[in-house]
Amino acid sequence: MSALDDLAIKAGDDDVVGSVPARLVAAPASAEEAAALIAASSGLNVVIRGGGTKIQQGPPPRDLDLIIDTRRLTGVVEHAAGDLITVVRAGTPMAELHALPGQQLALDAPPAATAGGTVAANASGPRRLRYGTARDLLIGITVVRPDGKITHAGGKVVKNVAGYDLGKLYTGSFGTLGLITECVFRLHPAPAAIAFVRANAPSIHAARVLAAQVAPSAVEVHAAPGTDPEIAVLLEGTATGVRERAAVVARLLGSSGAGSSGAGSSGAGGSGVDVSDEPPPWWGVTPPGDVTVKLTGLLSQVPAMVATAVGAGATVTGSAGAGVLYAGFSTDGIEPHGRVELMRAAAIRAGGHAVIQSAPEGVRDTLDMWGPVPGLALMRRVKDQFDPEHRFAPGRFVGGI
């Protein structure tokens, strides 16, 4: 009896990816079980599922025989506090990694997301400005290739340069190159104090904060049709340092009166400026809407991208410090393609991209979810090498990969 017979069960009503139902679901408990399962499933089309937070992103698969669920590949294998690293299995919820004692994995991924899924999507949140994305914090990886072979890359030290950096190749690959089973992450000390400085101001004012050398961990914007745009700045560090830098940021954002109170308050805010240890409700949250779009571009072009998205009827949140924005809008019976193309054109003019993260059934099939991507020919060759049968997430990635 094969590992497929041992592990796979009939798919249920909820085992659907982009409106395409699976036939089977399997949840291996180790890299070795996963390798045996993948080797035994030759000829079957496979989608990998972690916490399910991004399972509907991208076009539907061309066909779906098997969902490999990572819910049993969980647990922190090692937390070497002295070396500032942790080794975790791919199905470990990010909530567990947000609670490491005295240290932090500085990825603001949803608590329900998994470590492997966060890497596969190259996910991050507001603090990408200071700490980078999953691509920057991953220093080692174990994967099962589509041929069933287990491969290790990287290691447990930050400066590991031996061999090819397969970790970066698998980061952002959306499950098209195989199954991630284990990740090694670089950690950072948890800050002694934090402060959020908020003000109503155009997104162009974020440039003042970035030029002021106050070392923000995040500079986020929020804008919606018919409302004043808002900027929120996250500062981390020692209590004294955070207090002093918060006072500088409050002055930069145009205040002259007394600041608001709250833990971490600088006492140097003023009218229209709030300083506290609590983030605004929109912080790190993708705006609601039937259609949501991720926009990237040069920092200097963030105000133009925000203006275009708001002008198209979308609510926008995201990083004015890293040039990554999220826009969401309701279709309300209005054809969404024109609004998407307006935002995509603005992102391309800004030197970036526009990727549709979610859309209703029926609309999803008519939209170019990924848009034009440079290097597509190279990506196709990589896919051909790692997955010659094109059975992992078939058609889910850019260019129908």
N, C-alpha and C positions, 0 to 999 in steps of 0.2 A: 504494500500500500504506500502511495507517495505522500509527501508532505501536503500536497494540495488536497488529497482525500482526507488527511488527518485534520487539517486546520480550517478548510473552507466550509462555510455553511451557506444556505440559500439566503440571498439578499432580501431585506425587508422593504417595506413601503418607503422608508426614509433614506434608503441607500441609493440616492439619486445625485448625479453630478450634472449641473446645467440642463436639467429636464431629461437627462438620459439615465434610465434605471440600470443598475448593475444586476448581474446574474448571481454572483457569489461575493461573499465577504470573508476575509481571513485576518486574524490578529495574531501574528507571531510574537513570542515572548523574548526572543533573543536574536542576535545577528545571525547565528547559525540556523535557527529555525526559518528566519526570513530568507536566507540564502537557499535553503532546501526548497522552500515554497516557490521562490522565483524561478529556480531551475526547473521545477516540476510544472510550472505554468507556461512553459514555452508555447507560443502560438496564441496566448490569451492577451487581450488588451487590458491594461492595468492603470488604475488611478490610485494614488496614495492619499490617505486621509489622516490628518492629525486631529486638532481640535475643531476643525470644520469652519474656522473663522474666515478662510479665504477659498473654501472649496467651490464657491460659485463664481470666482473670478476667472476671467478668460472665456473663450468660446466653449461650447459643450464638446465632449470628446466625440470623435467620429463613431466610435463603438466602445462599449464598456462591458467586459466580461467579469472583471475582478476588482474589488476595492481592497487594498491592503491597509488595514487600520492599525495605527501605532499605539493604541490605548494601553497595550500590555508592555510596550517598550519604555518603561518609565523608571525614574529614580535618579538621584544624584549619586554617581559612582564614586566621586572624589571631590572634596573641597579643600584644596591646598591653600589655606589662607596666607601662609608666608610667601608663596609664589604668586598670589593673586590670580589663581586659575581655578576653574571647576570643570569636571568631566561629567556629562549628563547623557542619559539615553534620550533618544529623539522624541519619544512621546511624552516627556516630562512637561507638565503645564508650566507656563511662564510664571504663574502665581507662586510656584514653589521657588523659582529662581529670583523672584522679587523679594524674597524673605531670607536671603542668606545673612547670617549674623555678622554685622560690622562691615560688610562689603556689598557691592551691588553689581549686577549685570545690567549695564546702562542701556537696555533696549526697552522702550516703552510699548512693547507689544501687549495686546489684550491678555488679561490673566488666563483666559481659557485657551489661548493659542499655545502650541507646543514648541519646544526648542527646535525640533527638526523642521516644522512648518515655517517657523520664523526665519530660519536660514534659507529654506527653499524659496521663500518669497522675498528674501533680502529685506525683511521688514525692519522698521524703526519708528520712532516717534519724535516728539519735540526736541529731545536732547541729542538728536543726531548732530546738531551744530557743534557740540563739544566732544562727543564720544564716537560719532560715526554710526554706521549701520551694522547689521549683522556681518557683512563682509569684512568690516574692520576689526570686529571683536572676536571673530572665529579664528583660532590658531591651530586647530586639529579637527579631523573628521574621520569617521568610519562609514563607509557606504557599501551597499550590495548592488553591484552592477546588474544590468538587465540579463547578463549571461549567468547570474547566480554566484559570481565570484565576490568575495569580501575584500575590500581595498581600504587601506589606512593611508592617511596623508597628514602632514604636519606633526605636531607633538605637544608636549606639555610645557614648553618654554616659549616666551614671546618671540625671541629672535631665532626662529628655526627656519633655515633656508635650504635644507636638504631636499632634493627632489622637486618634482612639479607641484605647484600649489593647486591641488585638486579642490581644496576647500573653496577657493574663489570661483572655480568653475561650477561647482555644485550650488553655490550661493546664488539665488535668483533664477535657478533653472526650473522651478515650478514642477518638480517631479518628473521631468522629461528624460533624465539621465540615470535614473535608478533610485533606490531607497536609502535615505540617510538614516543610520541607526544609532550613531553616537556623535556628540559634539564636544569639543574642548573650547572653552571661552576664556578670554581675558577679563578679569574683574577690575573694579576700581573701589577705593575706600568709600564707604557711605559718608556723605557730607555731615559735618557737625551742625550746620544751619542752612536753611534755605529761605528765599523770599521771592514772591511774585510781585512785580511792579506792573500795574495795569493803568492804562489811560486811553481815552478816546482820542485817536489821532490817525491821520492817513498812513497807509503802509509805507509811504516814502520816508516817514520819520524813523523807521527802523534803522536806516543808514546812520543816523546820529548815534544810536546805541552801539552799533558795530564799530564805528570809528572812534569811540570813546575809550577803548581799551579797559572796559570794565569786566571782561572775561565772562560774558553771559553763557549759561549752559543751553539756553534756548531763547529765541526771539520769535514769538508767534503772532499771527494776525487773525482777525475775524472780521468779516464784512458780509453784509446782506443787503438786498434791495430795501431802500426806505429807512435804513438805520445808520447811525454813525459807526464808522469802522473803529476797531479797537486793537491795541497792541498790548501784549503781555510779555514780560521779560522774566526769565527764571535765573536767579543767582544762587550759587552754591559755594560753600566754603566754611571758614570759621565764623563765629557769631559776629565778631568785630568787623571782619572784612566784608561780610554780606551786608551788615548795617551801613557801612560807609559807601559801598558800591550802590546800594539801593537808593541812598540819598542823591548820588550823582545821576542815576538813571531817572529819578523823579524830576530832578531839575531839567534834564535834557528833554523830557517829554512835556515841558512847558508849564510847570506849576510854580506858584509863588507863595501859597498860603500854607496852612497847617495840614499835615498828612493824616491819613486815617490810621486808626489803631489796629492792633493785631499782633500775634506772635511773629517776630521777625520784622516788625514795622521799623522803618528807618526814622520815623518822626520828621522826615524832611520832605514829605510829599506835599500835596496841595490840592487845590480845587481841580476835580476831574482826575486825580491820581489816587490810586489805592495801592497800599503796600501791605501784604499779609503773607502768611505761610500756606494759604489755600489757593489752588489754581482756579481760574474762571471755569464755569461749567462747560464751556466749549473746548477746553484744553485737551489736545490729543484725540479729539473725537471727530470722525468723518461726518460732515454735515449730512443730515437726513435728506432723502430724496429718492425718487424712482430710479434716477440715473446718477451715479457718482463717478467722478473723473479725477485722476491724479495728474497734476500738472507740474512740470519741472522746467527750470530755466535759469538764466544768469540772475544774480542778485539784483543787478541794476534794472532788470526787467520785471521784477516781482510786482511793482505797482501797476504796470500795464496789464499783466496777466490778471491781477485782482480786478481791475476796472473792467476788463473784457468779460470776465466770468459774471460779475455782479450785473453788468449791463445786459447779459444774456439771461438774467433771472435766477442766477444760482447764488447760494450761500457758500462762502469760502472760509476755510480755516487752513492753517499751515505755517510753515517756517519761512519767515522773511530773511532769516539768517542762513538758511541752507538752500533756499530756492525750491522748496517742495511744498505744493499746495494741494488741497483737496476741495473739490467743488461738488455740490449736490443740488439737484433741482427736481421738482415734480413735473411730470409730463402734462397732467391735467387735460388730457385729450389733445395736447399740442404735439405735433411731430418733433421729436428731439434731435434729429440729425443736424439741422441747421445750427442749433446751439452748440452741439458737440464740435462741429467743424469750426465754428468761431473760436472756441477755446483751444482747439488743436492748432489752428493757424497762429494764435497768439503765442502758444508754447514753442512752436517751431521758430517763429521770429525771435523768440527769447533764447534760442539755442538749445531748447530742450524737447520734451515729448509730452504727449497727452495719452494716458492709458485709461480706458473705461474699466472701472472696478466692479460695477454692478449695473444691471439693466433688467427690465421686466422680460419675462418670456414673451416671445414674439418680436420684441424690439431687439433683443440680444443678437438674434440671428442676422439682423439687417445692418448692424453696426460693425465697423472695424475696431475690435476691442483693443488692439495693441497699437495700431497706427504704423507709420513707416519707421523702420529701425535700421540704422547703419550696421554693416557687418553681418547681414542676414546670410550671405553665402557661406561665410565662415561658420556661423552657427549651424547651418545645415550639415556641413562637413563633420562638425563635432557630434551632432546627433547621429549621423550615419556610422561613425566610429563606435560610439558607446551603445547605441541601440539600433543595430542594422535592420531589425524587423519593424521598427517604429511602433512599438506596442505600449510604451510607457507614455501616458497622457496624450494619446494620439490626437493631433489637431488642436491641442489646448494652448499652445505657446505661439509666439510671434511667427508670422508667415505660414501658419498651419503646421508648424513643427509638432 
